[in-house]
Amino acid sequence: LTLTPGAGGLITATWYYDDRGQAVAPASFNIYTATGEDAFDYDTPAGNVTPSRGNSFGATFSNGVTARFVVRAVSAAGDEEDNTTEASATADSQAPTAPDDMTVELIA
């Protein structure tokens, strides 16, 4: 599970699923998010992704917020694994500060 902060406070979670040794491939993945030290609400996923749509999910957070993600595989019968591996990243939704001492010289 890898988190990548992007423009506008977007944090994208990307994961790799290795089906070797698995009896049944997952039908989907539930994504859970929490901020700071808040507990994850495993009753309400922030999103659900089917393998046919890829292995990534993005959510937007306010500037400076530390977001934590957990991704859990879900079977076709609706059974969810109890994986608790998590990753965290800090959202950055502020534009970069422009330099105040820049000089531009045009050469013709």
N, C-alpha and C positions, 0 to 999 in steps of 0.2 A: 504494500500500500504506500503510494507516494502522493504527497500533496504539493501542488504548484500554485503559488500566489500569482495572480495576474492583475491586469488593469481594472480599475473600478471596484476593488475589493473582492473580485472573483477568486475563489480558491477551487481548483480542480483536483479531484481525487482520481487517481489512476491505479488499477490493480491488475495483477497477473494471476490467472487461475490455472493451476497445473492439474489436469485431470488424470494424471498417472496414479494408479492405485485406487481410484475412486470407482465405486460400484455404479453410481448414477451421476450423470452430469447435472449441474444445477439448472433449474428452469429460469431463475432470475437471481438478482442480488439486491438485498435491502441495504440502503445506506442510511446511517444514523449520524447526526451531528450534535455537538454540544459546544458551548463556549466557556472559556475560563475553566473553573473547577466544577461547573455544573455537571450533574449526573446525566448519562444518556437515557433517553426515554425510549426503551425498546418496545413499547406498545405502538409508537407512531414513527415509522420511518420518514426521513426527510425526502426520500426518493426510492425508486425501484427501477432497476435496469435489467433488461433481458440480454443474454449474451449476443443475440443477433444485432443489438444496437451498440455493441462495444463494451469496453470495460473502463468507463470513466463517467464521472458525475461532477457537476459544478454547482456551487452555491455562493451567493454574495453576502459579505459581512461588512460591518462598519469598520472604518479605518482603525487600526491598532488592536482589533479584537483577535484573540487567539482562538482559533477554531480547531476542534478535534473531530475526527471522522472514524467510524468503524464500518466495515463492509462485511455483510454476512450472506452466505449462499443460501438459497431457498429451493427446496425440491418442488417437483410438479404437484405433490400432495400438499404443499404449503408448510412443510416442516423446515424450520430455520436452524442452521448451525449455531452453536453458542460461542463462536469465535469472538474474542475480545481484543484482538490486536488492533491497536489504534495508532494514528499519526496525527500530528498537529502542525499548524502553520499560522502565521500572523498576517491578517489582511492589510493591504496597503491600497487605500482608495484615494490618496492625495497625489496630485500632480507633482512632478519634480520641481524643485525650486530653481528658478532661472538664475543664472549667474549675473551678478550686478556689475562686474568689471570686465565684461567682454568687449573687445574691439574687433570690428569687421573691416577688412581692407579689401576692396575690389581691385583686381588687377585686370586690365584690358589687354 
